[in-house]
Amino acid sequence: MLETQKWIADWLMCSEEELPPENTPLREIEGWDSLRHLGLVLGLERELNEKLSAERIRGIVTLGDVAGILREKFADA
């Protein structure tokens, strides 16, 4: 869990204490737009060292969705 929170906080450029709740829709994060979403997807693919399917990308709607993808990766580590 800590690895996941750290990755998201680093990506959002905030502290782990400032992270919004996991049920927060990405579109509600200040400054969120399609370019930032694309950057998130590319960052996840780089972290996972694999391409995400179009279906998986469409499913990234909340911070919890991002956390779930990362938890799978860190659980495998």
C-alpha positions in Angstrom: 0.0 0.0 0.0 2.8 2.5 0.9 4.5 1.9 -2.5 1.2 2.6 -4.2 0.5 5.8 -2.3 4.1 7.0 -2.8 3.9 6.4 -6.6 0.6 8.3 -6.9 1.7 11.1 -4.6 5.0 11.5 -6.6 3.0 11.5 -9.9 0.6 14.1 -8.6 3.5 16.1 -7.1 2.0 16.1 -3.6 2.7 14.5 -0.2 1.1 11.2 0.7 -0.8 13.1 3.4 -2.3 15.4 0.7 -3.6 12.5 -1.5 -7.3 12.7 -2.1 -9.4 9.6 -1.2 -9.2 6.7 -3.6 -12.8 7.2 -4.7 -11.9 10.6 -6.1 -12.6 10.8 -9.9 -9.5 11.9 -11.7 -11.5 14.6 -13.5 -12.1 16.3 -10.2 -8.3 16.7 -9.5 -7.3 20.3 -10.0 -5.7 20.8 -13.5 -6.8 17.4 -14.8 -7.2 17.1 -18.5 -6.8 14.6 -21.3 -3.1 15.4 -21.6 -2.5 14.7 -17.9 -4.5 11.5 -18.3 -2.3 10.4 -21.2 0.8 11.2 -19.1 -0.7 9.0 -16.3 -1.2 6.1 -18.6 2.3 6.4 -20.0 3.7 6.6 -16.5 1.8 3.4 -15.5 3.0 1.6 -18.6 6.6 2.6 -17.8 6.2 1.5 -14.2 4.6 -1.8 -15.2 7.0 -2.3 -18.1 4.0 -3.3 -20.2 1.3 -1.8 -22.4 -2.2 -1.4 -21.0 -5.1 -2.5 -23.1 -7.6 0.0 -24.4 -10.2 -1.6 -22.1 -7.9 -1.2 -19.0 -7.2 2.4 -20.0 -10.9 3.2 -20.3 -11.3 1.8 -16.8 -9.0 4.3 -15.2 -11.5 6.7 -13.8 -10.6 7.2 -10.1 -7.5 7.2 -8.0 -8.6 3.8 -6.8 -8.4 2.5 -10.3 -4.8 3.7 -10.5 -4.0 2.2 -7.1 -5.5 -1.1 -8.1 -3.2 -1.4 -11.1 -0.2 -0.5 -9.0 -1.1 -2.9 -6.2 -1.1 -5.7 -8.7 2.4 -4.7 -9.8 3.8 -4.3 -6.2 2.1 -7.5 -5.1 4.1 -9.3 -7.8 7.4 -7.8 -6.7 
